[in-house]
Amino acid sequence: MKLVVAALIPTIASAFVSTATTSVSSRSSVATTKLAVATGPNGKAASSKEEDLALTLQIIMQSLASQDDGDTIVDDDDDDDSAAPVQEEPKAEKKKKKPQPQEAAPVQMDVSKLDIRVGVILEAWEHEEADKLFCEKIDIGEEQPREIASGLRAYYKAEDLVGKRVCVLANLKTRKLVGFPSHGMVLCASNDDSVVFVNPPDDASIGERVACAGFDGEPATENAVGKKKVLEAVFPDLKTDSNGVASYKGVPLTAGSGNCVAEGGMADAQVS
């Protein structure tokens, strides 16, 4: 195609002279075409751009017709004109979607997350800097007694506490109460007038875990109790019934062969 255009250039140029001789050369053969053309269409001088274009088109058509009659035009391109088959790029395999991890079932917040143990107070004394606190050493069946602070000085005397059997919430992190490291909480029932201990049955073993029928499971760790706000979720449903029995959602807390009962049978009281 390049030689066809090149061969036409001198031919077109001859439109503006009386005659023109155009030679088209190639590597394999040579064709000579003589075109006698007037300087304008129909032998008249070209007088406008439109006539120039018409003359140019006429020369091109005559030249192409002449080549079709026997002129040989050789493509001097070294490239093979035959279109090589286009190889389609292999389609990238679609990545398989990874299965979405299943969300863990929400942890049920109930009384089973509390580790309540039967204990006995071995020692008790008044906190030196806090006028509402007692400091106690309580045996809950571990190697060493727990040290726990309780805000009960308005309701008990220190000598009344020693030897008292109590229920201890054991899975709480140690925290300082006015400088005293308290590791746990003694469960009590309270109303607008008073605060009393929740006592386990007499035959319950020291260190025995307090149970609640229908709420089985391992207690939460000390860290989880704080982070997951277990106390805030459970305590509102922890109360005494009309007989003073400590219950969770109406189900009694038990140990040994009986129920845990608020001292003096305090009824319809909050337990915490």
Secondary structure as the mmCIF struct_conf table of DSSP 4:
data_model
#
loop_
_struct_conf.conf_type_id
_struct_conf.id
_struct_conf.beg_label_comp_id
_struct_conf.beg_label_asym_id
_struct_conf.beg_label_seq_id
_struct_conf.end_label_comp_id
_struct_conf.end_label_asym_id
_struct_conf.end_label_seq_id
HELX_RH_AL_P HELX_RH_AL_P1 LYS A 2 ALA A 13
HELX_RH_3T_P HELX_RH_3T_P1 SER A 14 PHE A 16
BEND BEND1 VAL A 17 SER A 18
STRN STRN1 ALA A 20 SER A 25
BEND BEND2 ARG A 27 SER A 28
STRN STRN2 VAL A 30 LEU A 35
BEND BEND3 THR A 39 GLY A 40
HELX_RH_3T_P HELX_RH_3T_P2 PRO A 41 GLY A 43
BEND BEND4 LYS A 44 LYS A 44
HELX_LH_PP_P HELX_LH_PP_P1 ALA A 45 ALA A 46
BEND BEND5 SER A 48 SER A 48
HELX_RH_AL_P HELX_RH_AL_P2 LYS A 49 ASP A 68
TURN_TY1_P TURN_TY1_P1 ASP A 69 GLY A 70
BEND BEND6 ASP A 79 ASP A 79
BEND BEND7 SER A 82 SER A 82
HELX_LH_PP_P HELX_LH_PP_P2 ALA A 83 GLN A 108
BEND BEND8 ASP A 110 ASP A 110
HELX_RH_3T_P HELX_RH_3T_P3 VAL A 111 LYS A 113
BEND BEND9 LEU A 114 LEU A 114
STRN STRN3 ILE A 116 GLU A 126
BEND BEND10 GLU A 128 GLU A 129
TURN_TY1_P TURN_TY1_P2 ASP A 131 LYS A 132
STRN STRN4 PHE A 134 ASP A 139
BEND BEND11 ILE A 140 GLN A 144
HELX_LH_PP_P HELX_LH_PP_P3 PRO A 145 PRO A 145
STRN STRN5 ARG A 146 SER A 150
TURN_TY1_P TURN_TY1_P3 ARG A 153 TYR A 155
HELX_RH_AL_P HELX_RH_AL_P3 ALA A 158 LEU A 161
TURN_TY1_P TURN_TY1_P4 VAL A 162 GLY A 163
STRN STRN6 ARG A 165 LEU A 169
STRN STRN7 ARG A 175 LEU A 177
TURN_TY1_P TURN_TY1_P5 VAL A 178 GLY A 179
STRN STRN8 PHE A 180 SER A 182
BEND BEND12 GLY A 184 GLY A 184
STRN STRN9 MET A 185 VAL A 186
STRN STRN10 CYS A 188 SER A 190
BEND BEND13 ASP A 192 ASP A 193
STRN STRN11 VAL A 195 ASN A 199
HELX_LH_PP_P HELX_LH_PP_P4 PRO A 200 PRO A 201
TURN_TY1_P TURN_TY1_P6 ASP A 202 ASP A 203
HELX_LH_PP_P HELX_LH_PP_P5 ALA A 204 SER A 205
TURN_TY1_P TURN_TY1_P7 ILE A 206 GLY A 207
HELX_LH_PP_P HELX_LH_PP_P6 GLU A 208 GLU A 208
STRN STRN12 ARG A 209 ARG A 209
HELX_LH_PP_P HELX_LH_PP_P7 VAL A 210 VAL A 210
STRN STRN13 ALA A 211 CYS A 212
TURN_TY1_P TURN_TY1_P8 ALA A 213 GLY A 214
BEND BEND14 GLY A 217 GLY A 217
HELX_LH_PP_P HELX_LH_PP_P8 GLU A 218 THR A 221
HELX_RH_AL_P HELX_RH_AL_P4 GLU A 222 LYS A 227
TURN_TY1_P TURN_TY1_P9 LYS A 228 LYS A 229
HELX_RH_AL_P HELX_RH_AL_P5 VAL A 230 VAL A 234
HELX_RH_3T_P HELX_RH_3T_P4 PHE A 235 ASP A 237
STRN STRN14 LEU A 238 THR A 240
TURN_TY1_P TURN_TY1_P10 SER A 242 ASN A 243
STRN STRN15 VAL A 245 VAL A 245
STRN STRN16 ALA A 246 TYR A 248
TURN_TY1_P TURN_TY1_P11 LYS A 249 GLY A 250
STRN STRN17 VAL A 251 ALA A 255
TURN_TY1_P TURN_TY1_P12 GLY A 256 SER A 257
STRN STRN18 GLY A 258 ASN A 259
STRN STRN19 VAL A 261 ALA A 262
HELX_RH_3T_P HELX_RH_3T_P5 GLU A 263 GLY A 265
BEND BEND15 ASP A 268 ASP A 268
STRN STRN20 GLN A 270 VAL A 271
#
